[in-house]
Amino acid sequence: MKNKIFLSFLFSGLLIGHSATAAEWGDWSSDVTSSNSHADAAKTNGNFGDIKNNVDTIDSTLNESIQKQQAVNEQQQALNDKQDNTNVKQAEWNENQTSLNSQQSAVNQQQSEVNANQATVNGQQDVVNQNQASLNTQQGAINQSQARSNAQFQNSLTQLNGDLNHLSNRVDKLDNRMKRGFASQSALSGLFQPYSVGKFNLSGSLGGYESTSAMAIGSGYRFNENVAAKAGISTNTEDFKAVSYNAAINFEW
């Protein structure tokens, strides 16, 4: 648009100059002879041709400049479009960045709370660790005491086992003696009592209790019909060591 205005001013100036030249030429032609008028007219036509060529050159140059300017304008418009797209993307990025900043702020706040809670937990853990250390110390003392108690208990248990074994042996021996005694009593009870007055008797018997057996021998004497006496002795048949005996007197009326 600016180039067209400039070209219009240029043509106006050329027309004005041409009018002035024609006026001067008209004044000058009245003073000169007709022989010079043809030469001046040819010169004027040559000047117009030069002017036309100059105008064409200027117009061509202007057109070329206009085309270049249009190309520059198109490039500028493309750059402007790219810049607009960039601005839109930048605005979106800024909005996203604002959202990210808000989220990061929330995360930082939560992290601060977590750190505070962790500090509290660490403090509590220190107390727990101290209590655990105290418990470990007490447990060590308890373990030592328990070890001593276990040792004493084991010694007592060993001694008790020995006593029980000894008692069991004694019970076994007592059981054997009891069985031998019962067998001996069974054998003694089998001895006969004297019946005839003035006569002695001699009798033997065999008795038993469960798997134990014993034998007995005895003698008696009847003094009269009312009085009699007897005595006996017995022993087991296993080792003949244990001896049982009895003596009795009988009164009848």
Residue pairs with C-beta under 8 A, 6 or more apart in sequence:
3 62
3 65
3 66
3 69
6 62
7 58
7 59
7 62
10 55
10 58
11 55
14 51
14 55
18 48
18 51
21 44
21 47
25 40
25 44
28 40
29 37
29 40
32 40
176 212
177 242
179 209
179 210
179 211
179 212
180 209
180 212
180 214
180 236
180 238
180 242
181 242
181 244
182 209
182 212
183 207
183 208
183 209
183 212
183 213
183 214
183 236
184 207
184 214
184 216
184 234
184 235
184 236
184 242
184 243
184 244
185 207
185 234
185 244
186 207
186 208
186 209
186 214
187 205
187 206
187 207
187 208
187 214
187 215
187 216
187 234
187 244
188 205
188 207
188 216
188 218
188 232
188 234
188 244
188 245
188 246
189 205
189 207
190 205
190 206
190 207
190 216
191 203
191 204
191 205
191 216
191 217
191 218
191 220
191 230
191 232
192 201
192 203
192 218
192 220
193 201
193 220
193 228
193 230
193 250
194 200
194 201
194 220
194 221
194 222
194 228
194 230
195 201
195 222
196 222
197 222
197 223
197 224
197 225
198 222
198 223
199 221
199 222
200 219
200 220
200 221
201 219
201 220
201 221
201 230
202 217
202 218
202 219
203 217
203 218
203 219
203 220
204 215
204 216
204 217
204 218
205 215
205 216
205 217
205 218
205 234
206 213
206 214
206 215
206 216
207 213
207 214
207 215
207 216
207 234
208 214
212 236
212 238
213 236
213 237
214 234
214 235
214 236
214 237
214 244
215 234
215 235
215 237
216 232
216 233
216 234
216 244
217 232
217 233
217 234
218 230
218 231
218 232
218 233
219 230
219 231
219 232
220 228
220 229
220 230
220 231
221 228
221 229
221 230
222 228
223 229
225 252
226 251
226 252
226 253
227 249
227 250
227 251
227 252
228 249
228 250
228 252
229 247
229 248
229 249
229 250
230 247
230 248
230 250
231 245
231 246
231 247
231 248
232 245
232 246
232 247
233 243
233 244
233 245
234 243
234 244
234 245
235 241
235 242
235 243
235 244
236 242
